[in-house]
């Protein structure tokens, strides 16, 4: 048997399957999708089996090297996911192995490590006075990295010992899979024998009696020792006594690391659907019942009941015996969605997102692959859930940029979802109050079926939006970050004991630190970007590379004491609220306060249960959250993202304002939104305050047509980085010169130019942008140009990344 293996060497010249001979003893374990250990040059590496050939000529087999190990009893990758990986490799110009690794939990990504082994010749006499040799004599093997670190003085003698045959080296591939084990107690007696045993125990053996009584009601099933100890206060001693009598056995069993194991989710009663929900569901249900591909864009205003439509569509899918994937854009949304899904579908739900530990993610993933669940809720990577019979994929808030992966493989979850839906004859349902322009344009052209829900549930009114021109506030000598109108409305809500959301699209205390005497700005020494001041620990931090310094008391340039903070961050808003409204309870949600595991869920729970008056935060609070008592939303600075060097700046501003405004007045209480801006006349702000997506869409489409950006053109961004400017400039020009003669006349090549952020982590950056339409050959042309560039790049080591349909142009 021959196995075709994609080896874990993520470079283009090895981006193909390699053939290996399968030894007879491994044939029963060899399955497509399994991870294997194979020799590759001098190393042993992890690879993925993408095909097997049952017969081959002896002369062919003789030339092949053997597969050394199969790492899985059950393959982690299905045929479908292997084909998806191949498609991603072509579509996003990334190595096939990188695409496959994006689909599996981190603990399954093997690590190849060089080990030092003791040979049979190494005995007591040979060890002499060497502590390293004695350690190897006892342990038999050690990682070479540990040898070099722990025995630095003796490490230089290792080559001589290898030459003399005392030691040898070999590569080993290890994964990080761990399975959680817990102790369980099980009775060995029949029901009659248990009754006799209980009766025979003396009065003082109360704990033993309680354990046997509990086991008597389980009819041979086991009980968790941890549960007995924590909930019933039973110690280990009576359990050992029962085991000594032969009445019970204590055994280790594998258990899932379930982050929701101790949570109880109350069942939900299904609401009565509105007429618009019924209409939408009827359209979606038809392809679900027929088990055929269908793609829908659900454009529904905030509070129109899109989530109930999703839940009902999933229920219809499960009723057909199929499986469903539900994607959310932010971890912050996951707790709320998990609550809804667990209440509706119970243990049928697995949760996949980055806030879980690696062990928890692995166990949730195993529930899917073992077919113990039929619904997955999660962020972007949940689109790769290893279901065998997907019937529905839902993308909530489909416009969100978080669905685009910014590291290789640079995939978009929407495009992957389309591929999987077509492959499985499944339904793709995308929902948003502010769809991405590209998605809405495709829906208008008939690529997706456009469904509309223009009214809130119960005909509740959309919140009243008040636009405040902050230039007028300055003229009125109000230099506070809060306009007079917002200041007054916050006081009113506090008096009524209603809740508020304050939104600022920035974290930290201030945006930058500048000297008023000489104009010097604190900048990162590794990146071309200013440092952000964080009040909590009085540091200035780079949000690109993490470089951090203590806030200086004097200007490093002129030694002036007049070094001050400029701009407004979430910490500063929190401090200002505390000054203006003594006793106000502010719950701040940004990257700084939510880095700890479970922090998102805890902060949202506190706000939901009334332990906070104000939820203050960045983008993570702008969408999807539903709090009945929120009646005021304040947007501190609406212009923050408006003037970034990004053709989507106006679209992102419109989406954020519409989404965050939609948090107010979602239930019985009426809502207000105060938008503070220095550019109230800008069309994105004007249309957002009127909840007018169609007008914004028309105006933004005119801008995109005029400037030649999506959806009228597609983009490819090629970025180069190197420690030396001349090298990176030469690399960019070399690639541009290679590409130009190959491109169609309709394809526009812009650049090479310096990237908007010209240096990150001490590497200088240049970029090329391609604009094209309907150029089906472009992926092949880029692959050819990349191969030619790699020949030139062997000596220069320039890092090149290709981003198809980029979302970040910085």
C-alpha positions in Angstrom: 0.0 0.0 0.0 1.2 3.6 -0.8 0.0 6.6 1.3 0.0 10.0 -0.3 1.0 12.5 2.4 1.0 16.3 2.7 4.0 16.9 5.0 4.3 19.7 7.5 6.8 21.8 5.6 4.8 25.0 4.9 6.7 26.3 1.8 5.6 26.4 -1.8 8.3 24.0 -3.2 6.9 21.2 -1.0 3.3 22.1 -1.5 2.4 18.7 -3.0 1.7 15.1 -1.8 4.7 12.8 -1.2 4.4 9.0 -1.6 5.3 6.7 1.3 5.2 2.9 1.7 2.8 1.6 4.3 4.3 -1.3 6.3 1.9 -4.3 6.7 1.4 -3.8 10.4 0.1 -0.2 9.8 -2.2 -1.1 6.9 -5.3 -1.6 9.2 -4.8 1.9 10.7 -4.1 3.7 7.5 -7.2 5.9 6.6 -7.6 9.1 4.6 -7.4 12.1 6.9 -5.2 10.5 9.5 -2.1 12.2 10.9 1.1 10.2 10.3 4.8 10.5 11.2 7.1 10.2 8.2 10.8 10.7 7.5 11.5 13.8 5.4 15.1 14.4 4.7 17.0 13.9 8.0 13.9 14.7 10.1 10.7 13.0 11.1 7.7 15.2 10.6 3.9 15.1 10.9 1.9 14.7 7.8 -1.7 14.2 6.6 -2.8 11.3 4.5 -4.8 12.6 1.5 -5.0 9.4 -0.4 -4.1 5.7 -0.4 -3.2 3.3 -3.3 -3.9 -0.3 -2.6 -1.5 -1.9 -5.1 1.9 -0.8 -6.6 4.7 -2.5 -8.4 7.6 -3.8 -6.2 10.2 -1.7 -8.0 8.1 1.4 -7.1 7.7 0.4 -3.4 11.4 -0.3 -3.1 12.2 3.4 -3.8 9.8 4.7 -1.1 10.5 5.3 2.6 8.1 3.9 5.2 5.4 5.6 7.2 6.7 5.3 10.8 3.5 5.9 12.8 -0.2 6.6 12.5 -1.2 9.0 15.2 -5.0 8.6 15.2 -7.5 5.8 15.7 -10.1 8.1 14.1 -9.0 10.5 11.3 -9.4 14.2 12.3 -9.9 15.2 8.7 -12.8 14.0 6.4 -12.5 13.7 2.7 -14.5 16.9 2.4 -12.1 18.9 4.6 -9.1 17.6 2.6 -10.7 18.8 -0.6 -11.5 22.1 1.1 -7.9 22.4 2.1 -6.8 21.9 -1.5 -9.3 24.6 -2.7 -8.1 27.0 0.0 -4.5 26.4 -1.0 -5.3 27.5 -4.6 -7.8 30.2 -3.7 -5.6 31.9 -1.0 -2.2 31.0 -2.3 -1.1 29.2 0.9 0.5 25.8 1.5 -2.0 23.0 1.6 -0.7 21.8 4.9 -1.3 25.3 6.4 -5.0 25.1 5.3 -5.3 21.6 6.8 -3.8 22.7 10.1 -6.3 25.6 10.4 -9.1 22.9 10.6 -7.8 21.0 13.6 -7.3 21.9 17.3 -3.9 23.2 18.3 -3.2 20.1 20.4 -3.1 18.0 17.3 -0.5 20.1 15.5 2.6 17.9 15.9 6.0 19.3 16.8 9.2 17.7 15.4 12.0 17.8 17.9 15.5 16.4 17.9 16.2 14.0 20.8 19.5 12.6 22.2 19.4 8.8 22.9 21.7 6.5 25.0 22.9 3.6 22.9 23.4 0.1 24.3 27.1 0.8 24.6 26.5 3.4 27.3 27.1 1.7 30.6 28.1 2.6 34.1 31.8 2.7 33.3 31.3 4.9 30.2 29.3 7.5 32.3 32.4 8.3 34.4 32.0 11.7 36.0 29.7 13.2 33.4 26.3 14.2 34.9 24.8 14.4 31.4 25.8 10.8 30.6 24.5 9.6 33.9 21.2 11.4 33.3 20.9 9.8 29.8 21.8 6.4 31.3 18.9 6.6 33.6 16.3 8.3 31.3 17.5 6.7 28.0 16.5 9.9 26.0 16.4 13.7 26.3 15.3 16.5 24.0 18.4 18.1 22.5 17.1 21.6 23.4 17.0 20.5 27.1 20.6 19.1 26.8 21.9 22.4 25.4 20.1 24.4 28.1 20.7 22.3 31.1 24.2 20.9 30.4 25.8 23.9 28.5 29.4 22.9 29.5 29.0 19.3 28.4 26.9 19.9 25.3 30.1 20.6 23.2 31.3 17.0 24.0 28.1 15.5 22.5 29.4 15.2 18.9 32.4 13.1 20.2 30.2 10.8 22.2 28.0 10.3 19.1 31.0 9.5 17.0 32.2 6.9 19.5 28.7 5.2 19.4 27.7 6.0 23.0 24.9 8.3 21.9 22.8 8.9 18.8 20.2 11.4 17.7 16.8 11.0 16.2 13.7 13.2 15.5 10.5 12.5 17.3 7.1 14.0 16.5 4.9 14.7 19.5 1.4 16.2 19.8 0.0 17.9 22.9 -3.0 15.7 23.3 -4.1 15.1 26.9 -7.3 13.5 28.0 -8.7 14.4 31.4 -9.1 11.5 33.8 -11.3 11.4 36.9 -11.9 8.7 39.6 -15.2 7.0 39.6 -16.6 4.5 42.1 -18.8 1.5 40.9 -20.5 -1.2 42.9 -19.5 -4.9 42.3 -22.6 -6.2 44.1 -26.1 -7.1 42.9 -29.1 -5.1 44.3 -29.8 -7.8 46.9 -26.2 -8.0 48.0 -26.0 -4.2 48.3 -29.1 -4.2 50.6 -27.4 -6.9 52.7 -24.1 -5.0 52.8 -25.9 -1.7 53.9 -27.7 -3.6 56.7 -24.4 -5.2 57.9 -22.6 -1.9 58.4 -22.2 -0.6 61.9 -24.0 2.7 62.9 -20.8 4.7 62.9 -20.1 3.9 59.2 -22.6 6.6 58.0 -20.5 7.7 55.0 -20.1 4.1 53.7 -23.8 3.6 54.1 -24.6 6.8 52.1 -22.2 5.7 49.3 -23.8 2.3 49.0 -27.3 3.7 49.1 -26.5 6.0 46.2 -24.9 3.2 44.2 -28.0 1.0 44.9 -30.1 3.5 42.9 -27.8 3.5 39.9 -28.1 -0.2 39.0 -24.4 -0.7 38.1 -23.6 2.8 36.9 -20.7 4.7 38.5 -20.4 7.9 40.6 -17.8 10.6 40.4 -15.5 10.6 43.4 -15.1 14.3 43.0 -18.8 14.9 43.2 -19.1 12.7 46.3 -16.3 14.7 48.0 -17.5 18.2 47.0 -21.3 17.9 47.2 -21.7 15.3 49.9 -18.6 15.8 52.0 -17.6 12.1 51.7 -13.8 11.6 52.3 -11.5 9.2 50.5 -11.2 6.9 53.6 -14.7 5.2 53.5 -14.3 4.7 49.7 -11.0 2.9 50.3 -12.6 0.7 53.1 -15.5 -0.3 50.7 -12.9 -1.1 48.0 -10.9 -3.3 50.5 -14.1 -5.2 51.3 -14.5 -5.9 47.5 -17.9 -4.1 47.4 -16.8 -1.3 45.1 -14.1 -0.6 42.6 -12.5 2.8 42.1 -11.4 3.3 38.5 -10.1 6.1 36.2 -12.4 7.2 33.5 -12.0 9.8 30.8 -14.2 12.9 31.1 -14.7 15.9 28.9 -13.3 19.3 29.9 -16.7 21.1 29.6 -16.7 24.8 30.3 -20.5 24.7 30.7 -20.6 21.5 32.9 -21.8 23.2 36.0 -24.2 25.6 34.3 -27.9 24.9 34.2 -29.8 26.4 31.2 -33.5 26.9 31.6 -35.6 25.8 28.7 -37.0 28.5 26.5 -40.6 28.7 25.3 -40.7 29.3 21.6 -42.1 32.8 20.9 -45.0 33.5 18.5 -43.4 34.5 15.2 -44.3 37.8 13.5 -45.6 37.9 9.9 -42.2 38.9 8.6 -40.4 36.1 10.5 -42.9 33.6 9.1 -42.3 34.9 5.6 -38.6 34.6 5.9 -38.7 31.1 7.5 -40.9 29.8 4.7 -38.3 30.8 2.1 -35.5 29.3 4.1 -37.3 26.1 4.9 -37.9 25.0 1.3 -34.2 24.1 0.4 -33.8 22.7 4.0 -36.6 20.2 3.3 -35.4 19.4 -0.2 -31.8 19.1 1.0 -30.4 21.3 -1.7 -28.1 24.3 -1.8 -29.6 27.7 -1.1 -27.9 30.9 0.0 -29.8 33.7 1.7 -29.0 37.2 2.9 -31.3 38.2 5.8 -31.3 42.0 6.0 -33.1 42.8 9.3 -33.0 45.9 11.4 -31.6 45.6 15.0 -34.2 44.0 17.2 -36.2 42.5 14.3 -35.9 38.9 15.7 -33.2 37.4 13.4 -31.9 35.1 16.2 -35.3 33.4 16.5 -35.2 32.8 12.7 -31.8 31.2 13.1 -32.9 29.0 15.9 -36.0 27.8 14.1 -34.0 27.1 10.9 -31.6 25.0 12.9 -34.5 23.1 14.5 -35.8 22.3 11.0 -32.4 21.2 9.9 -32.0 18.8 12.9 -35.4 17.4 12.2 -34.1 16.3 8.8 -31.3 14.4 10.5 -28.6 16.9 9.5 -26.2 19.2 11.3 -25.8 22.9 11.8 -22.9 25.4 12.2 -23.6 28.8 13.7 -20.9 31.5 13.5 -20.7 34.6 15.6 -18.1 37.4 15.0 -17.0 38.2 18.6 -16.2 36.1 21.7 -18.3 38.7 23.6 -21.4 37.4 21.7 -20.7 33.8 22.4 -22.0 33.6 26.1 -25.4 35.1 25.1 -25.7 32.8 22.1 -24.5 29.7 24.0 -27.3 30.4 26.6 -29.9 30.6 23.9 -28.6 27.5 22.1 -28.1 25.3 25.2 -31.6 26.3 26.4 -33.1 25.3 23.0 -30.9 22.3 22.1 -29.3 21.1 25.3 -26.4 18.7 25.0 -26.6 18.7 21.2 -24.5 21.9 21.2 -20.7 22.2 21.1 -18.9 25.5 21.5 -15.7 26.5 19.7 -14.0 29.8 20.4 -10.6 31.2 21.4 -11.6 32.0 25.0 -11.7 28.2 25.8 -8.5 26.5 26.9 -6.8 24.2 24.4 -8.0 21.2 26.3 -11.6 22.4 26.3 -11.5 23.2 22.6 -10.1 19.7 21.9 -12.8 18.0 23.9 -15.6 20.1 22.3 -14.1 19.2 18.9 -14.0 15.5 19.9 -17.8 15.6 20.7 -18.3 16.7 17.1 -16.1 14.1 15.5 -17.7 11.4 17.7 -21.2 12.5 16.5 -22.2 13.3 20.1 -23.5 16.8 19.1 -25.3 18.2 16.0 -24.9 21.9 16.5 -21.7 24.0 16.7 -21.7 27.6 18.0 -18.4 29.4 17.5 -16.2 32.1 16.0 -14.5 32.1 12.6 -12.7 28.7 12.8 -15.9 26.9 13.7 -16.7 26.9 10.0 -14.3 23.9 9.8 -16.3 21.8 12.3 -15.8 18.1 11.2 -19.4 17.3 10.6 -20.2 14.7 8.0 -23.7 15.9 7.0 -23.9 19.7 7.3 -27.4 20.9 6.5 -27.2 24.6 7.5 -24.5 27.2 8.1 -25.5 30.5 9.7 -23.3 33.6 9.7 -24.6 36.1 12.2 -23.5 39.8 11.7 -22.0 38.7 8.3 -20.5 42.1 7.6 -17.9 41.8 10.4 -14.3 42.0 9.5 -13.4 39.4 12.2 -14.6 36.7 9.8 -11.5 37.4 7.7 -8.3 35.6 9.0 -5.3 38.0 9.1 -2.7 35.2 9.3 -1.9 32.5 6.8 -4.2 30.9 5.6 -5.9 34.3 5.0 -9.4 32.9 4.4 -12.8 34.5 4.8 -15.3 32.4 6.7 -18.0 33.4 4.3 -16.2 32.0 1.3 -15.4 28.8 3.1 -19.0 28.5 4.2 -20.2 28.9 0.6 -17.9 26.1 -0.5 -19.1 23.8 2.3 -22.7 24.6 1.7 -22.4 23.7 -2.0 -20.5 20.6 -1.3 -23.1 19.3 1.3 -26.2 20.5 -0.6 -26.8 22.7 2.5 -28.3 26.1 3.2 -26.2 29.2 3.9 -28.0 31.9 5.9 -26.2 35.2 6.4 -27.8 37.9 8.6 -27.0 41.5 9.4 -28.7 44.9 10.0 -25.8 46.4 8.0 -24.7 43.8 5.3 -21.3 44.2 3.7 -21.5 46.1 0.5 -20.1 43.2 -1.5 -22.7 40.8 0.0 -25.6 43.2 -0.6 -24.5 43.9 -4.2 -24.3 40.1 -4.9 -27.8 39.7 -3.4 -29.1 42.4 -5.7 -27.6 40.6 -8.6 -29.3 37.3 -7.6 -26.2 35.4 -6.3 -28.0 35.2 -2.9 -31.7 35.4 -2.2 -32.4 38.7 -0.4 -34.8 38.5 2.6 -35.9 41.6 4.4 -37.1 42.2 8.0 -37.5 46.0 8.2 -39.5 46.2 11.5 -38.6 45.4 15.1 -40.5 42.7 16.9 -43.9 44.0 18.3 -43.5 47.1 16.0 -41.3 48.7 18.7 -39.8 51.9 17.3 -36.2 52.2 16.5 -34.3 54.5 18.9 -34.4 58.2 18.5 -31.0 59.4 17.3 -29.6 62.8 18.4 -26.6 64.1 16.5 -24.4 66.5 18.4 -21.9 68.7 16.5 -18.9 68.8 18.9 -17.6 71.9 17.1 -20.6 73.7 18.5 -19.8 72.3 22.0 -16.2 73.8 21.7 -17.7 77.2 20.7 -19.9 77.0 23.8 -16.6 76.4 25.7 -17.6 72.8 26.7 -14.3 71.0 26.6 -15.6 67.9 28.2 -15.7 64.6 26.3 -19.4 64.6 27.0 -21.7 67.0 25.2 -24.3 68.9 27.2 -27.1 66.8 25.8 -25.4 63.5 26.6 -24.4 64.8 30.1 -28.0 65.6 30.8 -29.4 62.2 29.5 -26.9 60.2 31.6 -28.2 62.0 34.7 -31.8 61.2 33.7 -31.1 57.5 33.2 -29.3 57.3 36.6 -32.3 58.9 38.3 -34.7 56.4 36.6 -32.3 53.5 37.3 -32.1 52.6 33.7 -28.9 51.3 32.0 -26.7 52.8 29.4 -24.1 51.7 26.8 -21.1 54.1 26.1 -19.2 53.3 23.0 -15.7 54.4 22.0 -13.8 52.7 19.3 -10.5 52.7 21.1 -8.9 51.2 24.2 -6.4 52.5 26.6 -6.4 55.9 28.4 -5.2 58.2 25.6 -4.4 57.7 22.0 -0.9 59.2 22.2 1.6 61.0 24.4 3.1 64.3 23.2 5.4 67.0 24.6 3.7 70.4 24.4 7.1 72.1 24.5 8.8 70.5 21.4 6.0 68.4 19.8 7.8 65.1 20.4 5.5 62.1 20.3 6.2 58.8 22.1 6.6 56.2 19.3 7.4 52.5 19.3 11.1 51.8 18.7 10.1 48.7 16.6 7.1 50.1 14.6 6.1 53.3 12.9 3.3 54.0 15.2 2.6 56.1 18.3 2.4 54.5 21.7 -1.0 54.4 23.6 -1.1 55.4 27.2 -2.7 52.9 29.7 -3.6 54.5 33.0 -4.0 51.2 35.0 -0.2 50.6 35.1 1.0 54.0 33.9 2.6 52.5 30.7 2.8 53.5 27.1 2.2 50.5 24.9 2.4 49.6 21.2 -0.7 47.8 20.0 1.2 46.1 17.1 4.2 44.5 18.7 3.5 44.8 22.5 6.5 47.1 23.2 5.9 48.8 26.5 7.7 51.6 28.5 6.9 53.3 31.8 5.2 56.7 31.2 8.1 59.2 31.3 7.9 62.3 33.7 10.0 64.4 31.3 10.2 64.6 27.5 13.0 62.3 26.2 13.8 64.9 23.5 13.9 68.3 25.4 13.5 67.2 29.0 10.4 69.4 29.4 7.9 68.5 32.1 5.0 69.4 29.8 4.5 65.9 28.4 0.8 65.2 28.2 -1.8 62.7 27.0 -3.9 63.4 23.9 -7.1 61.8 22.6 -9.6 59.8 24.5 -9.5 56.1 25.4 -11.9 53.8 27.4 -10.0 54.2 30.6 -10.2 58.0 30.4 -14.0 57.9 29.7 -14.4 55.6 32.8 -12.4 58.1 34.9 -14.4 61.1 33.6 -17.8 59.3 34.3 -16.6 58.6 37.9 -15.8 62.3 38.4 -19.1 63.7 36.9 -21.4 61.1 38.5 -20.0 60.0 41.9 -21.0 56.4 42.7 -21.8 55.5 39.0 -21.1 51.8 38.4 -19.1 51.4 35.2 -18.3 48.1 33.6 -15.5 48.5 31.1 -15.1 46.0 28.3 -12.1 46.2 26.0 -9.1 44.0 25.2 -7.4 45.0 28.5 -10.3 44.0 30.8 -11.2 40.8 28.9 -7.9 39.1 28.5 -8.5 36.8 31.4 -10.4 33.5 30.7 -14.1 33.9 31.3 -13.9 37.7 31.6 -16.4 38.4 28.7 -19.0 36.2 30.3 -18.5 37.6 33.8 -18.7 41.2 32.8 -21.8 40.8 30.7 -23.4 38.7 33.5 -22.8 41.6 35.9 -24.3 44.1 33.6 -27.3 41.9 32.8 -28.1 41.3 36.5 -28.1 45.1 37.2 -24.6 45.3 38.9 -23.6 48.1 36.5 -25.2 51.4 35.3 -23.0 51.8 32.3 -21.4 49.3 29.9 -18.4 51.1 28.4 -16.5 49.5 25.7 -15.0 49.2 22.2 -16.2 47.3 19.2 -17.0 44.1 21.2 -20.1 45.8 22.7 -21.4 47.2 19.4 -23.4 44.3 18.1 -25.6 41.4 19.0 -26.0 42.1 22.7 -29.5 42.3 24.1 -30.2 44.0 27.4 -33.9 44.9 28.2 -33.1 47.9 30.5 -30.7 49.7 28.2 -32.4 52.9 27.1 -29.4 55.2 26.2 -26.5 54.6 23.9 -23.7 57.3 23.8 -21.2 57.3 20.9 -18.4 59.4 22.3 -16.5 60.0 19.0 -18.2 58.8 15.9 -15.3 59.9 13.6 -12.6 57.7 15.1 -12.6 55.2 12.2 -13.9 57.6 9.5 -10.5 59.0 8.3 -8.3 55.9 8.3 -6.5 55.1 5.1 -9.0 52.4 4.2 -11.6 52.4 1.4 -14.0 50.7 3.8 -13.7 53.5 6.4 -17.2 55.0 5.7 -18.8 51.6 5.6 -17.3 50.6 8.9 -18.4 53.8 10.5 -21.9 53.4 9.3 -22.0 49.8 10.5 -20.7 50.6 13.9 -23.0 53.5 14.5 -26.1 51.5 13.3 -25.1 48.4 15.3 -24.3 50.2 18.6 -27.4 52.4 18.3 -29.4 49.2 18.0 -28.6 48.2 21.6 -31.1 50.8 22.9 -34.8 50.4 23.4 -35.0 46.8 22.3 -37.8 45.9 24.7 -40.6 47.8 26.4 -38.6 50.9 27.3 -38.0 53.6 24.6 -34.4 54.2 23.5 -32.3 57.2 22.7 -28.9 57.4 20.9 -26.5 60.4 21.2 -23.9 60.5 18.4 -21.1 63.0 19.1 -19.2 64.0 16.0 -17.1 66.6 14.4 -18.4 65.8 10.9 -22.2 65.5 11.2 -22.5 66.3 7.5 -20.7 63.1 6.4 -23.0 60.8 4.6 -22.1 57.7 6.6 -23.0 59.5 9.9 -26.1 61.2 8.4 -27.6 57.9 7.0 -26.7 55.9 10.2 -28.6 58.4 12.4 -31.6 57.9 10.1 -31.3 54.0 10.1 -31.2 54.3 6.3 -29.1 51.5 4.9 -30.5 51.7 1.3 -29.5 55.4 1.0 -26.0 54.8 2.4 -25.6 51.8 0.1 -26.4 53.9 -3.0 -24.1 56.7 -2.0 -21.2 54.4 -1.0 -21.5 52.4 -4.2 -21.1 55.6 -6.2 -17.8 56.2 -4.3 -16.6 52.7 -4.9 -17.4 52.8 -8.6 -15.6 56.2 -8.9 -12.4 54.9 -7.1 -12.4 51.4 -8.5 -12.8 49.4 -5.3 -15.0 46.3 -4.3 -17.6 45.3 -5.3 -16.6 46.7 -8.7 -13.1 45.4 -8.5 -11.5 42.6 -6.5 -8.2 43.2 -4.7 -5.0 41.3 -4.0 -2.5 42.9 -1.5 1.1 41.6 -1.7 3.2 42.8 1.2 7.0 42.5 1.6 9.0 42.9 4.8 12.7 42.9 5.6 15.2 44.4 8.1 16.8 46.5 5.4 15.0 49.1 3.2 17.0 48.5 -0.1 16.3 44.8 0.1 12.6 45.1 0.6 12.3 47.8 -2.1 14.2 45.5 -4.6 12.0 42.5 -3.6 8.8 44.5 -4.3 10.1 45.7 -7.7 11.2 42.2 -8.6 7.8 40.8 -8.0 6.1 43.7 -9.8 8.3 43.2 -12.8 7.6 39.4 -12.8 3.8 40.0 -12.6 3.3 42.9 -15.1 3.8 40.9 -18.4 1.6 38.1 -17.1 -1.4 40.2 -16.2 -4.5 40.8 -18.3 -5.0 44.3 -19.7 -8.0 44.8 -17.4 -5.9 44.1 -14.3 -4.4 47.2 -12.6 -1.1 46.9 -10.7 -0.5 49.7 -8.1 2.9 50.2 -6.5 5.3 49.2 -5.3 4.9 51.7 -2.5 5.7 51.8 1.2 2.9 50.4 3.4 0.8 52.9 5.4 2.6 51.5 8.5 6.0 51.3 7.0 7.8 49.5 9.8 6.4 46.8 12.2 8.6 44.8 14.6 11.8 46.2 13.1 10.9 45.1 9.6 10.4 47.6 6.8 7.3 47.0 4.7 6.5 47.6 1.0 3.3 46.6 -0.9 1.8 46.0 -4.3 -2.0 46.0 -4.9 -3.8 44.3 -7.8 -7.3 45.4 -8.9 -9.0 43.0 -11.2 -12.4 41.8 -12.5 -13.4 38.3 -13.5 -9.8 37.2 -13.9 -10.2 33.4 -13.3 -6.5 32.8 -14.2 -5.1 35.2 -11.6 -4.5 32.6 -8.8 -2.4 30.5 -11.3 -0.5 33.6 -12.5 0.2 34.6 -8.9 1.4 31.0 -8.2 3.8 31.2 -11.2 5.1 34.6 -10.2 5.6 33.5 -6.6 7.6 30.5 -7.8 9.9 32.8 -9.9 10.2 35.2 -7.0 11.2 32.4 -4.6 14.2 31.6 -6.8 15.4 35.3 -6.5 14.5 35.3 -2.8 16.7 32.3 -1.8 19.6 34.7 -0.9 17.6 37.6 0.5 15.1 36.0 2.9 12.4 38.6 2.3 9.0 37.7 3.9 6.2 38.0 1.3 2.5 37.6 2.1 -0.3 37.5 -0.4 -3.8 38.5 0.8 -6.7 37.8 -1.5 -9.7 40.1 -0.9 -7.9 41.9 2.0 -9.7 43.7 4.8 -6.7 45.4 6.4 -4.7 47.6 4.1 -2.3 49.0 6.7 
